[in-house]
Amino acid sequence: MIVRPFNRFIRVISEKCMDRIRNIARNRQRRRLINKTPTIISNNCVGGIIYHDLGLPFNSPTINLYFEHDEFIKYVTYLEEYTKTELFEDTETEDNFPVGVLRNEYGEVRLYFMHFSSFEEAKEKWVERTKRIDFTNIFIIMDGVLHYTKEDLEQFDDIRYTNKVILTNGVESSCKASYPLYFYDETYFDGKLLTFRSKFSTKRYLDEFDYVAFLNAGGSNENEKVILRSKK
């Protein structure tokens, strides 16, 4: 009867200690950051986690949601056009969370708002954050998972924004914007990218990619050099 409360106490203390240690690591990253107002467009929660860890305002609508990979490429290819497109609810979805649809001459794009309780709430945040997009400070990050095709990579390379990266599984690719993350293996599971490497680690799997260097180099000719250095 005494052991369980004691174990719970030790667990709580350990978690609080790790929170403090991780905050120290986050503050170190924040001190490195020069670009304080990026618009990070991502196909899942990657952007939101980066904003959170760096203590930045959400200057992007792609927070707490995900896209299918091919529709995300379509969205960022015609980003300005889709930001002017009204968001409607998909009332026929079988998902247990709100799903929105952007529909214009370039096709339909579905937004899966898995962290929202209602479509009204999701749409309000989407509209509010869309207005914050800075088209002079755009960064596109796509978590490629294992579902991308050669055609996807080619289309991603053709996106007109300079500061873009697709996180891939380390297989050699001709895609100039690809960046290999070697944890994409047989142990992969959805969301692994954003988890910590262990209970006592300050690093997420995402930290294989130096996103602070990526954001700092944005808009300059040094962007590709920084990405290449961070691969070594």
Secondary structure, 3 states (H helix, E strand, C coil): CCHHHHHHHHHHHHHHHHHHHHHHHHHHHHHHCCCCCCEEEECCCHHHHHHHHHCCCCCCCCCCCECCHHHHHHHHHCHHHHHCCCEEECCCCCCCCCEEEEEECCEEEEEECCCCCCHHHHHHHHHHHHCCCCCCCEEEEEECCCCCCHHHHHHHHHCCCCCEEEEECCCCCCCCCEEECCCCCCCCCCCHHHCECCCCCCCEHHHHCCHHHHHHCCCCCCHHHHHHHHHC
